Amino acid sequence: MLASGPNRVNEKSIATHLGSEIDKADADFVKRATGFAIGGVPPLGHCEPVTLFVDEDLLQFDEVWAAAGTPHAVFKIPGKLTDILPEHTVISVR
């Protein structure tokens, strides 16, 4: 889930989009699925394909900043975020 910073993700809405209940992922699962630690997961370059939802509010920006592989690094994505992402679905997260 790529969400705009000020937005709180509505977990019930995400579960509806998935068609099943969801739980918060633990650190081991995140590392195994993405190759990155929680707090540093970038929006692309994961070890395994993931179901990716993008907060529609992110589309209003000419650039966004995202985690860059560690909890202490970010990188700028100029232009439309969705142009660089693997398969994804744009949704309202609120």
C-alpha positions as CSV (number, residue, x, y, z in Angstrom):
1,M,0.0,0.0,0.0
2,L,1.5,3.3,-1.1
3,A,-0.3,6.0,0.9
4,S,0.0,9.7,1.1
5,G,1.7,10.7,4.4
6,P,-1.3,12.5,6.0
7,N,-3.8,9.8,5.2
8,R,-4.7,7.0,7.6
9,V,-5.3,3.7,5.6
10,N,-8.7,2.3,6.2
11,E,-8.0,-1.4,6.7
12,K,-11.6,-2.5,6.1
13,S,-11.5,-0.8,2.7
14,I,-8.3,-2.6,1.7
15,A,-9.8,-5.9,2.8
16,T,-12.8,-5.2,0.6
17,H,-10.6,-4.6,-2.4
18,L,-8.7,-7.8,-1.7
19,G,-11.8,-9.8,-1.0
20,S,-10.3,-11.2,2.3
21,E,-9.4,-10.0,5.8
22,I,-6.0,-8.5,6.3
23,D,-3.5,-8.3,9.1
24,K,-0.5,-6.1,9.6
25,A,2.6,-7.8,8.3
26,D,5.4,-8.6,10.7
27,A,9.0,-7.7,10.0
28,D,10.0,-11.2,8.8
29,F,7.2,-11.3,6.2
30,V,8.0,-7.9,4.9
31,K,11.7,-8.7,4.5
32,R,11.0,-12.0,2.8
33,A,8.4,-10.6,0.4
34,T,10.2,-7.3,-0.5
35,G,13.8,-7.8,0.4
36,F,13.7,-4.7,2.6
37,A,13.1,-3.9,6.2
38,I,10.0,-2.2,7.5
39,G,10.4,1.6,7.2
40,G,12.6,1.3,4.2
41,V,10.5,-0.6,1.6
42,P,10.6,1.3,-1.7
43,P,7.6,1.3,-4.1
44,L,9.4,-1.0,-6.6
45,G,12.2,-3.6,-6.8
46,H,10.7,-6.2,-4.5
47,C,11.9,-9.8,-4.3
48,E,8.5,-11.2,-5.1
49,P,5.5,-9.8,-6.9
50,V,3.2,-8.0,-4.5
51,T,-0.4,-6.8,-4.7
52,L,0.1,-3.1,-4.9
53,F,-2.5,-0.5,-4.1
54,V,-1.7,3.2,-4.7
55,D,-3.5,6.0,-2.7
56,E,-5.3,8.2,-5.3
57,D,-4.2,11.3,-3.3
58,L,-0.6,10.6,-4.5
59,L,-1.6,11.4,-8.1
60,Q,-2.1,15.1,-7.3
61,F,1.7,15.6,-6.9
62,D,4.2,16.5,-9.6
63,E,6.8,14.5,-7.6
64,V,6.8,12.2,-4.6
65,W,9.4,11.0,-2.2
66,A,9.7,7.3,-1.3
67,A,11.7,5.0,0.9
68,A,14.9,4.0,-0.7
69,G,15.8,0.6,0.8
70,T,16.6,1.6,4.4
71,P,14.6,3.5,7.1
72,H,17.1,6.3,6.7
73,A,17.1,7.0,2.9
74,V,14.5,8.4,0.5
75,F,14.5,9.2,-3.2
76,K,12.5,11.6,-5.4
77,I,10.2,10.3,-8.1
78,P,9.6,13.1,-10.5
79,G,6.4,13.0,-12.6
80,K,3.5,10.7,-12.2
81,L,4.3,8.0,-9.7
82,T,2.2,5.4,-11.4
83,D,4.3,5.6,-14.6
84,I,7.2,3.8,-12.9
85,L,5.3,1.2,-10.8
86,P,4.8,-2.5,-11.6
87,E,1.1,-3.7,-11.8
88,H,-1.0,-1.7,-9.3
89,T,-4.5,-0.5,-8.5
90,V,-5.3,3.1,-7.6
91,I,-7.8,3.4,-4.8
92,S,-9.0,5.7,-2.1
93,V,-7.4,4.6,1.2
94,R,-9.6,6.6,3.5
